[in-house]
Every structure is written in structure tokens, then in C-alpha cells.
């Protein structure tokens, strides 16, 4: 092989190496760019998910604020009416109960589409007691004044007072779900309160 041939081979190898180097550099650059784009897409996806999670939390918080407020107002309105009936007709309080009951019912209808199953399960227990108290309160309201009527009003008031603890359990679970707290309180045990209230109702 002559020197010219060797020179040609060396030139070819050199050109091939240069071209190969350029191709390799381009491939590596493309891979680096692909990884960058993938990282950016993961970040955007995480941001979209975080925004969606926050939207759901905000929606849940709004629902729970309304449900908690209207459950409490309904109970408080009935309690005020029961106390008013002990000394008179309580017409203004009766109208307040009617409005509170309607608002609470509408709020519960919306909550049934948004609230979690655990919250709905416990809040339904509260609503059952509110409904029982309402029925008994309306029955007592139609009775003439007598010692027996006064005693039944006291029992309705006792029933309404017993609901407060169960409402506290609902509120604690709501706070956990909207991330207002990281854990349920130590005294959280709605079943104990549920049994106590059930016994009270059976004795009525």
C-alpha cells in the first residue's frame, strides 16, 4: 500500500470520525432535550393536578361550611322555639324554624352530591335526630298547656342538646377532609354519642 493510499484512508477515517462525532453529539442533544421536555411536562401535570385538588378542596370547604352552619341554625331555631313554647305561642320562633328547616334541606341536597361518604354517614345521623326533634316539637306545639306538655318540651330540649356533641364529630371530620387539621381529636368517637342519643330517643 502506497503512501497515497494510506493518506486517503486516514482522510476517510478522519472525515468519518468527524461525521460520527457530529451525529453522536446531535443524538445526545436530542435526548437531553427530550428529557428536559419530559421533566417540564411532569411539572405541568403536577401543577394541573395540584390546582384540581385545590379546586375540589375549595368546593368541599364551601359545601361543609354551609352544611355545618345550616345544621346548627336549624337546631338552634328549634331550641329557641321549644323555650318560647314554654311560656307562649312563639310565633316568630315557629317561622324561624320553618325557614331554617327549608334552608337546611336544600343545603343537604347539594351536599349529597359533593360531600364524602363518611361525612354524609355521620351527618345523616345528625339529620335523623333533627327530624325526630322537629316532629316531636310540632306535636307538642299543638297541645294545650299542661304539666305534661312542659315535660315533653323539656325532653325535646334535652334531645336537641344531645345533638351538639354529634355535630362536633361531623365538624371534626369535615375539618380533616378540607385539611384544616392533620388528625381527628382524641375524643372523636361518634358511635358512643350515637348510642347515647339512641337510648334517649327510645325513652321519649
C-alpha positions as CSV (number, residue, x, y, z in Angstrom):
1,X,0.0,0.0,0.0
2,X,1.4,3.3,-1.1
3,X,1.7,6.4,1.0
4,X,-1.1,8.0,-1.1
5,X,-3.4,5.1,-0.3
6,X,-2.6,5.5,3.4
7,X,-3.3,9.2,3.2
8,X,-6.6,8.6,1.6
9,X,-7.6,6.0,4.2
10,X,-6.5,8.4,7.0
11,X,-8.6,11.2,5.4
12,X,-11.6,8.9,5.1
13,X,-11.3,7.8,8.7
14,X,-10.9,11.4,9.8
15,X,-14.0,12.5,7.9
16,X,-16.0,9.5,9.2
17,X,-14.9,10.3,12.8
18,X,-15.9,13.9,12.4
19,X,-19.3,13.0,10.9
20,X,-19.9,10.3,13.6
21,X,-19.0,12.7,16.3
22,X,-21.5,15.2,14.9
23,X,-24.2,12.6,14.8
24,X,-23.5,11.4,18.3
25,X,-23.5,14.9,19.6
26,X,-26.8,15.6,17.9
27,X,-28.3,12.4,19.3
28,X,-27.2,13.2,22.8
29,X,-28.5,16.7,22.4
30,X,-31.9,15.4,21.3
31,X,-32.0,13.0,24.2
32,X,-31.2,15.8,26.6
33,X,-33.9,18.0,25.1
34,X,-36.4,15.1,25.3
35,X,-35.6,14.6,29.0
36,X,-36.0,18.4,29.6
37,X,-39.4,18.4,27.8
38,X,-40.5,15.3,29.8
39,X,-39.4,17.0,33.1
40,X,-41.3,20.1,32.1
41,X,-44.4,18.1,31.2
42,X,-44.3,16.3,34.6
43,X,-44.0,19.6,36.4
44,X,-47.0,21.0,34.4
45,X,-49.0,17.8,35.1
46,X,-48.2,18.1,38.8
47,X,-49.3,21.7,38.8
48,X,-52.5,20.9,37.0
49,X,-53.2,18.1,39.5
50,X,-52.4,20.4,42.4
51,X,-54.8,23.0,41.0
52,X,-57.5,20.4,40.5
53,X,-57.0,19.1,44.0
54,X,-57.2,22.6,45.4
55,X,-60.4,23.3,43.4
56,X,-62.0,20.2,44.9
57,X,-60.9,21.1,48.4
58,X,-62.3,24.7,48.0
59,X,-65.6,23.2,46.7
60,X,-65.7,20.8,49.6
61,X,-64.9,23.5,52.1
62,X,-67.7,25.7,50.8
63,X,-70.1,22.8,51.0
64,X,-69.1,21.9,54.5
65,X,-69.3,25.5,55.8
66,X,-72.8,25.8,54.5
67,X,-73.9,22.3,55.8
68,X,-72.4,22.9,59.2
69,X,-73.9,26.4,59.5
70,X,-77.4,25.4,58.5
71,X,-77.5,22.2,60.6
72,X,-76.5,24.3,63.6
73,X,-79.0,27.1,62.7
74,X,-81.8,24.5,62.3
75,X,-81.1,23.0,65.7
76,X,-80.7,26.5,67.4
77,X,-84.0,27.6,65.8
78,X,-85.8,24.6,67.2
79,X,-84.3,25.1,70.6
80,X,-85.4,28.7,70.7
81,X,-88.9,27.7,69.6
82,X,-89.0,25.0,72.3
83,X,-88.0,27.5,75.0
84,X,-90.6,30.0,73.6
85,X,-93.3,27.5,73.8
86,X,-92.8,27.0,77.5
87,X,-94.2,30.5,78.1
88,X,-96.2,31.4,75.0
89,X,-97.1,30.6,71.4
90,X,-93.7,31.5,69.9
91,X,-95.0,32.5,66.5
92,X,-91.8,34.3,65.5
93,X,-89.7,31.3,66.5
94,X,-92.0,29.0,64.6
95,X,-91.5,31.0,61.4
96,X,-87.7,30.9,62.0
97,X,-87.8,27.1,62.4
98,X,-89.8,26.8,59.1
99,X,-87.2,28.9,57.2
100,X,-84.2,27.1,58.9
101,X,-85.7,23.7,58.0
102,X,-86.1,24.6,54.3
103,X,-82.6,26.0,54.0
104,X,-81.1,23.0,55.8
105,X,-82.9,20.6,53.5
106,X,-81.7,22.5,50.4
107,X,-78.1,22.5,51.7
108,X,-78.2,18.8,52.4
109,X,-79.5,18.1,48.9
110,X,-76.4,19.9,47.5
111,X,-74.1,18.2,50.0
112,X,-75.2,14.8,48.9
113,X,-73.6,15.5,45.5
114,X,-70.3,16.8,47.0
115,X,-69.6,15.5,50.5
116,X,-67.7,12.3,51.2
117,X,-69.4,9.1,52.3
118,X,-68.0,9.3,55.8
119,X,-69.3,12.8,56.4
120,X,-72.7,12.0,54.9
121,X,-73.0,8.9,57.0
122,X,-72.4,10.8,60.3
123,X,-74.3,13.9,59.2
124,X,-77.3,11.7,58.3
125,X,-77.4,10.6,61.9
126,X,-77.5,14.2,63.0
127,X,-80.2,14.9,60.4
128,X,-82.2,12.0,61.7
129,X,-82.2,13.4,65.2
130,X,-83.1,16.9,63.9
131,X,-86.0,15.4,62.1
132,X,-87.2,13.5,65.2
133,X,-86.9,16.7,67.3
134,X,-88.8,18.6,64.7
135,X,-91.6,16.1,64.6
136,X,-91.9,16.0,68.4
137,X,-91.7,19.8,68.6
138,X,-94.5,20.2,66.2
139,X,-96.6,17.7,68.1
140,X,-96.0,19.5,71.4
141,X,-96.7,22.9,69.8
142,X,-100.3,21.8,69.0
143,X,-101.0,20.6,72.6
144,X,-102.7,22.8,75.2
145,X,-100.5,24.0,78.0
146,X,-100.2,21.5,80.8
147,X,-97.6,19.9,83.1
148,X,-97.3,17.0,80.7
149,X,-96.7,19.4,77.8
150,X,-94.0,21.2,79.7
151,X,-92.3,17.8,80.4
152,X,-92.4,16.9,76.8
153,X,-90.9,20.3,75.9
154,X,-88.1,19.6,78.3
155,X,-87.5,16.2,76.6
156,X,-87.3,17.9,73.2
157,X,-84.8,20.4,74.6
158,X,-82.8,17.6,76.0
159,X,-82.8,15.8,72.6
160,X,-81.7,19.0,70.9
161,X,-78.9,19.5,73.4
162,X,-77.7,15.9,72.8
163,X,-77.2,16.7,69.1
164,X,-74.5,19.2,69.8
165,X,-71.9,16.5,70.5
166,X,-72.7,14.6,67.3
167,X,-72.4,17.8,65.3
168,X,-69.0,18.3,66.8
169,X,-67.9,14.9,65.4
170,X,-69.2,15.8,62.0
171,X,-67.3,19.1,62.2
172,X,-64.1,17.4,63.2
173,X,-64.3,15.0,60.2
174,X,-65.1,18.0,57.9
175,X,-62.0,19.8,59.2
176,X,-59.8,16.8,58.4
177,X,-61.1,16.5,54.9
178,X,-60.5,20.1,54.0
179,X,-57.1,19.9,55.5
180,X,-57.8,22.4,58.3
181,X,-56.2,19.8,60.6
182,X,-54.0,16.8,60.2
183,X,-55.8,14.4,62.6
184,X,-59.0,13.8,64.3
185,X,-59.2,14.8,68.0
186,X,-58.6,12.1,70.6
187,X,-62.2,12.2,71.8
188,X,-63.5,11.5,68.3
189,X,-65.8,8.5,68.6
190,X,-69.2,9.3,67.1
191,X,-70.6,5.8,67.7
192,X,-70.5,6.3,71.5
193,X,-72.5,9.5,71.1
194,X,-74.8,7.8,68.7
195,X,-75.7,5.0,71.1
196,X,-76.3,7.6,73.9
197,X,-78.7,9.6,71.8
198,X,-80.5,6.5,70.6
199,X,-81.2,5.5,74.1
200,X,-82.5,9.0,74.9
201,X,-84.9,8.8,72.0
202,X,-86.2,5.4,73.0
203,X,-87.1,6.7,76.4
204,X,-89.1,9.6,75.0
